[in-house]
């Protein structure tokens, strides 16, 4: 993998890795809860053949700062600040799970920063039924700040209703990637979400579950590369 670099964004230092030709169009990858930029190792090589790829460690994860305060808005602001510090916008923004929700919120709030949007297995902002319980942290050092998980569970149990409505504000062409019925994300929620985004298509990789880019990297790459680089 690429060497880790860091950039100051507001009150946090964010770590990232990059690959590809510096003159290629930029693509930014946002990982799921508990992971970091290394999570994309199985697909980044192919994505870097057409794009300058940046894999960010969200605050509380990987080599980025762990300030103890987390939420979708702070993650969204961090990504916007990262794009502005590196002068990258507009970008192809690609997210998985938590990263996909952050990408959706950023695309709705700052459409000028996002040229194309790929969301893999996002957890749509609907109240948990039944509500999730926050598990106790496992013993020993953690690879990420457990307070980030606490924050995500609380926000998913009682999401801001405006998040759902904000999907209609997304202007970037959008690809939703679903993993089929073996995923813990209700697949109908993904279809409902796709219907609210004005220019959106959905691709289901049957049997992939929640970790599409890990379990089915070739099918994931086929869908994403076709979307990012349409045939002439």
C-alpha positions as CSV (number, residue, x, y, z in Angstrom):
1,X,0.0,0.0,0.0
2,X,1.0,3.6,-0.4
3,X,2.8,5.5,2.4
4,X,0.6,7.3,4.9
5,X,0.5,11.1,4.6
6,X,-1.2,13.6,6.9
7,X,-2.9,16.9,6.5
8,X,-4.4,19.3,9.1
9,X,-8.1,19.8,8.6
10,X,-9.7,22.1,11.3
11,X,-8.9,20.6,14.7
12,X,-7.8,17.2,13.5
13,X,-4.9,15.7,11.5
14,X,-6.2,13.3,8.9
15,X,-4.2,10.4,7.5
16,X,-4.5,9.3,3.9
17,X,-2.8,7.3,1.2
18,X,-2.7,8.0,-2.6
19,X,-2.0,6.1,-5.8
20,X,-2.1,6.8,-9.5
21,X,-1.1,9.5,-11.9
22,X,-1.1,12.9,-10.3
23,X,-2.8,14.4,-13.4
24,X,-5.6,11.8,-13.4
25,X,-9.1,12.8,-12.2
26,X,-9.4,12.4,-8.4
27,X,-11.3,9.7,-6.5
28,X,-11.7,9.7,-2.7
29,X,-12.4,6.5,-0.8
30,X,-14.2,6.5,2.6
31,X,-14.1,3.3,4.7
32,X,-16.6,1.7,7.0
33,X,-16.8,1.9,10.8
34,X,-13.8,0.4,12.5
35,X,-11.6,0.2,9.4
36,X,-9.2,2.7,7.7
37,X,-7.8,3.4,4.2
38,X,-6.1,-0.1,4.1
39,X,-9.6,-1.6,3.8
40,X,-9.5,-0.8,0.0
41,X,-6.3,-2.7,-0.7
42,X,-8.2,-5.3,-2.9
43,X,-9.6,-2.8,-5.4
44,X,-7.4,0.3,-5.2
45,X,-4.8,-0.9,-7.8
46,X,-7.4,-1.2,-10.5
47,X,-9.1,2.1,-9.6
48,X,-5.7,3.9,-9.8
49,X,-5.4,2.9,-13.5
50,X,-7.9,5.6,-14.4
51,X,-7.9,7.9,-11.3
52,X,-5.7,9.6,-8.8
53,X,-7.0,7.7,-5.7
54,X,-7.0,9.0,-2.2
55,X,-8.0,6.6,0.7
56,X,-8.8,8.7,3.8
57,X,-8.7,7.5,7.5
58,X,-11.8,9.1,9.0
59,X,-11.3,10.8,12.4
60,X,-11.1,8.2,15.1
61,X,-9.8,5.6,12.7
62,X,-6.4,4.4,11.5
63,X,-3.6,7.0,11.8
64,X,-6.0,10.0,12.0
65,X,-6.6,11.8,15.2
66,X,-9.0,10.5,17.9
67,X,-10.5,13.6,19.4
68,X,-13.3,11.7,21.2
69,X,-16.1,13.7,19.5
70,X,-17.8,12.0,16.5
71,X,-20.9,12.3,14.3
72,X,-21.9,12.3,10.7
73,X,-21.7,16.1,10.5
74,X,-18.1,16.1,11.8
75,X,-17.0,13.4,9.5
76,X,-18.7,15.2,6.6
77,X,-17.0,18.5,7.5
78,X,-13.6,16.6,7.7
79,X,-14.0,15.2,4.2
80,X,-15.0,18.6,2.8
81,X,-12.0,20.2,4.5
82,X,-9.7,17.4,3.2
83,X,-10.9,18.1,-0.4
84,X,-10.3,21.8,0.1
85,X,-6.9,21.5,1.7
86,X,-5.7,19.2,-1.2
87,X,-7.6,21.3,-3.8
88,X,-9.3,18.2,-5.1
89,X,-12.9,19.0,-5.9
90,X,-15.0,18.0,-7.7
91,X,-14.1,14.4,-7.1
92,X,-15.5,10.9,-7.6
93,X,-16.5,10.1,-4.0
94,X,-16.7,6.4,-3.1
95,X,-17.9,5.2,0.3
96,X,-18.7,1.9,2.1
97,X,-21.2,1.7,5.0
98,X,-20.3,4.5,7.4
99,X,-18.2,6.1,4.6
100,X,-21.2,5.8,2.2
101,X,-23.4,7.7,4.6
102,X,-20.8,10.4,5.0
103,X,-20.5,10.6,1.2
104,X,-24.2,10.9,0.8
105,X,-24.4,13.7,3.3
106,X,-21.5,15.6,1.7
107,X,-22.9,15.2,-1.8
108,X,-26.2,16.7,-0.6
109,X,-24.7,19.5,1.4
110,X,-21.8,20.4,-0.9
111,X,-22.8,19.3,-4.4
112,X,-20.0,21.4,-6.0
113,X,-17.4,19.1,-4.4
114,X,-18.8,15.8,-5.8
115,X,-18.7,14.9,-9.5
116,X,-19.8,11.3,-9.2
117,X,-20.9,9.3,-6.2
118,X,-20.6,5.6,-5.4
119,X,-22.3,4.3,-2.2
120,X,-21.8,0.7,-1.2
121,X,-24.2,-0.8,1.4
122,X,-25.1,2.5,3.1
123,X,-27.3,2.2,6.2
124,X,-30.2,4.5,5.2
125,X,-31.1,7.0,7.9
126,X,-34.2,5.2,9.3
127,X,-34.6,4.6,13.1
128,X,-33.4,1.2,14.2
129,X,-36.2,-1.3,14.9
130,X,-35.5,-2.6,17.4
131,X,-32.9,-0.1,18.5
132,X,-29.3,-1.2,18.5
133,X,-27.5,-1.6,21.8
134,X,-24.0,-0.3,22.2
135,X,-21.8,-3.3,23.0
136,X,-19.1,-3.0,25.6
137,X,-15.6,-2.5,24.1
138,X,-13.6,-5.7,23.8
139,X,-10.6,-6.0,26.1
140,X,-7.2,-4.6,25.0
141,X,-6.2,-1.8,22.7
142,X,-8.7,-1.0,19.8
143,X,-7.8,-0.3,16.2
144,X,-10.2,2.7,16.3
145,X,-11.8,4.9,18.9
146,X,-14.8,3.0,20.4
147,X,-16.6,6.3,21.0
148,X,-17.0,6.5,17.2
149,X,-19.1,3.3,17.4
150,X,-21.1,4.7,20.4
151,X,-21.9,7.8,18.3
152,X,-22.9,5.8,15.2
153,X,-25.3,3.6,17.1
154,X,-26.9,6.6,18.8
155,X,-27.3,8.4,15.5
156,X,-28.7,5.3,13.7
157,X,-31.2,4.7,16.5
158,X,-32.5,8.3,16.2
159,X,-31.4,9.8,12.9
160,X,-32.1,13.3,11.9
161,X,-35.2,13.1,9.6
162,X,-33.7,15.8,7.4
163,X,-31.0,13.4,6.3
164,X,-33.5,11.3,4.4
165,X,-35.1,14.4,2.8
166,X,-31.6,15.7,1.8
167,X,-31.1,12.8,-0.7
168,X,-33.2,14.8,-3.2
169,X,-30.6,17.5,-3.2
170,X,-27.8,15.3,-4.6
171,X,-26.9,16.5,-8.1
172,X,-24.0,14.1,-8.8
173,X,-24.8,11.0,-10.9
174,X,-24.9,8.2,-8.3
175,X,-24.3,4.5,-8.2
176,X,-25.7,2.5,-5.2
177,X,-24.1,-0.9,-4.7
178,X,-26.1,-3.5,-2.8
179,X,-24.9,-6.9,-1.5
180,X,-28.2,-8.8,-1.7
181,X,-30.2,-10.6,1.0
182,X,-27.2,-11.9,2.9
183,X,-26.4,-8.3,3.9
184,X,-27.6,-7.1,7.3
185,X,-28.8,-3.9,5.6
186,X,-32.4,-4.1,4.5
187,X,-32.1,-4.2,0.7
188,X,-35.5,-2.4,0.2
189,X,-34.1,0.5,2.2
190,X,-31.3,0.8,-0.4
191,X,-33.9,0.8,-3.3
192,X,-36.0,3.4,-1.5
193,X,-32.8,5.5,-1.0
194,X,-31.9,5.2,-4.7
195,X,-35.4,6.4,-5.7
196,X,-34.9,9.6,-3.8
197,X,-31.7,10.5,-5.5
198,X,-32.4,12.3,-8.8
199,X,-29.8,10.7,-11.1
200,X,-29.2,7.3,-9.5
201,X,-28.8,3.6,-10.5
202,X,-28.6,0.6,-8.3
203,X,-26.5,-2.6,-8.8
204,X,-27.0,-5.7,-6.7
205,X,-24.1,-8.1,-6.4
206,X,-26.0,-11.2,-5.2
207,X,-24.4,-13.1,-2.4
208,X,-21.8,-10.5,-1.6
209,X,-23.4,-9.4,1.6
210,X,-22.3,-6.2,3.3
211,X,-18.6,-6.3,2.2
212,X,-19.1,-6.2,-1.5
213,X,-15.7,-4.8,-2.4
214,X,-14.0,-7.4,-0.3
215,X,-16.1,-10.5,-1.1
216,X,-16.7,-9.8,-4.8
217,X,-13.9,-7.4,-5.9
218,X,-14.1,-8.2,-9.6
219,X,-17.9,-7.6,-9.8
220,X,-17.5,-4.5,-7.6
221,X,-14.8,-3.1,-9.9
222,X,-16.8,-3.9,-13.0
223,X,-19.7,-1.9,-11.7
224,X,-17.6,1.0,-10.4
225,X,-15.3,1.4,-13.3
226,X,-18.1,1.3,-15.8
227,X,-19.9,4.0,-13.9
228,X,-16.8,6.2,-13.4
229,X,-15.6,5.9,-17.0
230,X,-18.6,5.4,-19.2
231,X,-18.1,4.0,-22.7
232,X,-17.9,6.7,-25.4
